[in-house]
Amino acid sequence: MNEKIVLITGATDGIGKYAAMALAKMGYHIILHGRNREKILATASTIQNSVPGCNIDWVEADFESLPAIKKMSQELHEKYDRIDVLVNNVGAQFHELRFADEGVEVGFAVNHIAPFLLTSSIIDLLLKSECRRIINVSSEMHRNMQYFHFDYIYGKEAYSLYDYYSNTKLANLLFSYKLSRVLEGKGFTVLAITPGLTDTHLNPQRTPELVQRAVPVELGAVSMIEAVTSPSLQGKNAIFLDKDAQVEPTSSASYDIEQQDKLWDMTEKLLGMKFTVL
Ligand SMILES: NC(=O)c1ccc[n+]([C@@H]2O[C@H](COP(=O)([O-])OP(=O)(O)OC[C@H]3O[C@@H](n4cnc5c(N)ncnc54)[C@H](OP(=O)(O)O)[C@@H]3O)[C@@H](O)[C@H]2O)c1
């Protein structure tokens, strides 16, 4: 029995849900995260029915809400004295420009601010594990951006779903690479991954063309499952796994240290906190 505790955000649908089931079958203790209580309970019960005796727990938080993420972190601290693996998987696309409570564009809030806050809030629980693995789910779409558009954070440029979403997927890499530097020497493994184009509910406009090009979730989850389970990745940092779980270089914009630092500092400022690792 594998005793590792894995928290997967956005585990009520798509790639996260598939990976949760697959990892439960391998004996991992899974903490499902979702925003919709009914979907969370249904997912937990589907997994329990398929894997009798598995360890499944859940937490709930809408990633558009900072107080909800803080409450989720508090609950995790009440229940757990360590978490071995955090998979920052939640990702969303938005058809219209909209703003989250803290005044930033909602895609940036859900895809970047939320995982930053969650990671920082439970870094002490990860530090208590020997595994200390953090997996950030990005996308090949980060390559659409020549540089990170800070203007998008406040919706200052014309809205396009693909540009704004791609910008957040670049943010996932800037975050992941900076996090690797911040945690250097502390025994962490920080990986970024892409599932590749996968047939999920991410883009509600599932055109026949998109469905035809996309792979099913069992293939989309390959890199995530490998990132969680592979012993050979232990201690690796600032790397990106492609859809086949092969190490692949990312865009030059993602390696820009100045942009990584700027985004990190700006995020801390927005949240009014410092990412502290004791
Ligand atoms: N699918 C692709 O082709 C593809 C390609 C590259 C990268 N990715 C990345 O892969 C990750 C997973 O995407 P997916 O394709 O599996 O998408 P999905 O099927 O839409 O699943 C997304 C998960 O995130 C949750 N979520 C969305 N917004 C949330 C919010 N505001 N608060 C809390 N949870 C929220 C969803 O909850 P509900 O169940 O309540 O909706 C669901 O559990 C994302 O980071 C995405 O950017 C996907």
PDBQT file of the ligand as one rigid body, heavy atoms in Angstrom, charges set to zero:
ROOT
HETATM    1  N1  LIG A 301      -7.881  19.833 -21.850  1.00  0.00    +0.000 N 
HETATM    2  C1  LIG A 301      -6.813  20.271 -22.540  1.00  0.00    +0.000 C 
HETATM    3  O1  LIG A 301      -6.724  20.161 -23.780  1.00  0.00    +0.000 OA
HETATM    4  C2  LIG A 301      -5.667  20.897 -21.807  1.00  0.00    +0.000 A 
HETATM    5  C3  LIG A 301      -4.482  21.178 -22.526  1.00  0.00    +0.000 A 
HETATM    6  C4  LIG A 301      -3.417  21.774 -21.868  1.00  0.00    +0.000 A 
HETATM    7  C5  LIG A 301      -3.534  22.079 -20.533  1.00  0.00    +0.000 A 
HETATM    8  N2  LIG A 301      -4.689  21.810 -19.853  1.00  0.00    +0.000 N 
HETATM    9  C6  LIG A 301      -4.743  22.138 -18.405  1.00  0.00    +0.000 C 
HETATM   10  O2  LIG A 301      -5.121  20.965 -17.706  1.00  0.00    +0.000 OA
HETATM   11  C7  LIG A 301      -5.756  21.353 -16.472  1.00  0.00    +0.000 C 
HETATM   12  C8  LIG A 301      -7.041  20.552 -16.284  1.00  0.00    +0.000 C 
HETATM   13  O3  LIG A 301      -7.961  20.919 -17.318  1.00  0.00    +0.000 OA
HETATM   14  P1  LIG A 301      -9.089  19.951 -17.886  1.00  0.00    +0.000 P 
HETATM   15  O4  LIG A 301      -8.927  19.934 -19.349  1.00  0.00    +0.000 OA
HETATM   16  O5  LIG A 301      -9.124  18.664 -17.148  1.00  0.00    +0.000 OA
HETATM   17  O6  LIG A 301     -10.371  20.854 -17.581  1.00  0.00    +0.000 OA
HETATM   18  P2  LIG A 301     -11.820  20.502 -16.994  1.00  0.00    +0.000 P 
HETATM   19  O7  LIG A 301     -12.323  19.207 -17.541  1.00  0.00    +0.000 OA
HETATM   20  O8  LIG A 301     -12.632  21.725 -17.251  1.00  0.00    +0.000 OA
HETATM   21  O9  LIG A 301     -11.556  20.335 -15.431  1.00  0.00    +0.000 OA
HETATM   22  C9  LIG A 301     -11.157  21.450 -14.681  1.00  0.00    +0.000 C 
HETATM   23  C10 LIG A 301     -11.260  21.186 -13.196  1.00  0.00    +0.000 C 
HETATM   24  O10 LIG A 301     -10.981  22.436 -12.520  1.00  0.00    +0.000 OA
HETATM   25  C11 LIG A 301     -12.109  22.796 -11.733  1.00  0.00    +0.000 C 
HETATM   26  N3  LIG A 301     -12.304  24.250 -11.695  1.00  0.00    +0.000 N 
HETATM   27  C12 LIG A 301     -12.518  25.087 -12.726  1.00  0.00    +0.000 A 
HETATM   28  N4  LIG A 301     -12.708  26.343 -12.284  1.00  0.00    +0.000 NA
HETATM   29  C13 LIG A 301     -12.631  26.291 -10.939  1.00  0.00    +0.000 A 
HETATM   30  C14 LIG A 301     -12.751  27.253  -9.906  1.00  0.00    +0.000 A 
HETATM   31  N5  LIG A 301     -13.063  28.541 -10.136  1.00  0.00    +0.000 N 
HETATM   32  N6  LIG A 301     -12.599  26.852  -8.625  1.00  0.00    +0.000 NA
HETATM   33  C15 LIG A 301     -12.319  25.559  -8.327  1.00  0.00    +0.000 A 
HETATM   34  N7  LIG A 301     -12.207  24.604  -9.271  1.00  0.00    +0.000 NA
HETATM   35  C16 LIG A 301     -12.361  24.955 -10.550  1.00  0.00    +0.000 A 
HETATM   36  C17 LIG A 301     -13.290  22.120 -12.409  1.00  0.00    +0.000 C 
HETATM   37  O11 LIG A 301     -14.382  22.036 -11.495  1.00  0.00    +0.000 OA
HETATM   38  P3  LIG A 301     -15.880  21.645 -12.001  1.00  0.00    +0.000 P 
HETATM   39  O12 LIG A 301     -15.891  20.147 -12.121  1.00  0.00    +0.000 OA
HETATM   40  O13 LIG A 301     -16.740  22.165 -10.918  1.00  0.00    +0.000 OA
HETATM   41  O14 LIG A 301     -16.078  22.326 -13.325  1.00  0.00    +0.000 OA
HETATM   42  C18 LIG A 301     -12.675  20.775 -12.770  1.00  0.00    +0.000 C 
HETATM   43  O15 LIG A 301     -12.595  19.943 -11.649  1.00  0.00    +0.000 OA
HETATM   44  C19 LIG A 301      -5.957  22.866 -16.574  1.00  0.00    +0.000 C 
HETATM   45  O16 LIG A 301      -4.946  23.517 -15.847  1.00  0.00    +0.000 OA
HETATM   46  C20 LIG A 301      -5.795  23.164 -18.051  1.00  0.00    +0.000 C 
HETATM   47  O17 LIG A 301      -5.347  24.478 -18.272  1.00  0.00    +0.000 OA
HETATM   48  C21 LIG A 301      -5.756  21.210 -20.459  1.00  0.00    +0.000 A 
ENDROOT
TORSDOF 0
